[in-house]
Amino acid sequence: MAHAAPHSDSPHHPALAHHFDNLAQQQEAASLGMWVFLLTEILFFGGLFLVYTIYRAWYPDAFASASHHLDIPLGTVNTAVLIGSSLTMAMAVHAAQLNSRRGIMLFIVLTMILGGVFLGIKGVEYSHKFHEHLIPGPHFAYAEAEFFRPAQLFFSLYFIMTGLHAIHMIIGIGLMIWMLVWTYKGIIGDGYFSPVEVVGLYWHFVDIVWIFLFPLLYLIGRHATGH
Amino acid sequence: MAEHAAHSTAHVVPPKVYYVVFTTLMVLTGVTVAVAYLDLGALNAVAALAIACFKATIVVLYFMHVKYSTRLIKLTVIAGLYWLVILFGLTMNDYLMRAMGTFGQQVIQGPR
């Protein structure tokens, strides 16, 4: 189709791969590809959420007890920080759609800062857990002896799930550095922005994972008295 | 060239929509923390999950542009959820049927 007549979509755009008719089609393919990858991510995290579900159903009291050792104020602040970073990421994509290179760079830097704040707070929380001997293993200590083993299950899941989430964020921040370089060099812009859109999809997915992790890990059995 | 590209590519969502979604997400984060302190019995978990699902849905629809995307992408997203339901449905079916009446009732023994 594209070779039949001069196309309104500037077929000679430097970023347009030869097997696409136009940038819109290329953008659609890139988003579809990213979504297919995100499906594998849904099932990857889904498996962990499934393990969580089984063990929480198995040991409800131990999970509620262990959950009380997590810091709700820090978790809430981190949720807000991550939602804020999703907003700035959405604004970066918006700026990209409007071909504003300054806007892309501004909002990507803001997103990276918020992502960094999230990881910093997470590091503080991990440090607290370390000092409280809540890392599963030989030095694990737990006041309520009857929950000694299942509480380790909870904390194993806590560290695996939040740790994998944090690794995803670090990768996301790395991708954003890449986007900054490409935008600075002018590779992104002038109607070509699918890399920013795709990185945005990834970042929002990571946000969604946290939206589920926060209530499931931090907020179990908070209404219960006695702890 | 830029103009051509701009109107041919994806729907440009006005920032106002993003601000509304952001505000909703923040309010719901507060709600989910507040609800956790109310004693709703088994409904505590249901409320937490319902709020989280709603938050995830508006992130997918607006921040991730699925509301404005093609049917192919919408179908892809639904396929992902479908496989997740299979993963949970078949596994929980096995666990709950196998341990009918005893699941979650095990006496927990600590080593000390």
Interface residues (C-beta under 8 A of the other chain):
Chain A: S8 D9 S10 H13 N22 L23 A24 Q27 E28 S31 L32 W35 V36 L38 L39 I42 L43 G46 G47 L50 T53 I54 A57 W58 Y59 P60 A62 I72 T76 T79 A80 I83 G84 S86 L87 M89 A90 M91 H94 Q97 L98 N99 A145 E146 F147 F148 R149 P150 D190 G191 Y192 F193 E197 G200 L201 H204 F205 D207 I208 I211 F212 F214 P215 L216 L219 I220 G221 R222 H223 A224
Chain B: M1 A2 H4 A5 A6 S8 T9 A10 V12 V13 P15 Y18 Y19 V21 F22 L25 M26 T29 G30 T32 V33 A36 Y37 L38 D39 L40 N44 A45 A48 L49 I51 A52 K55 A56 V59 V60 Y62 F63 M64 H65 S69 T70 L72 I73 T76 V77 A79 G80 L81 W83 L84 L87 F88 T91 M92 Y95 F103 G104 Q106 I108 Q109 G110 P111 R112
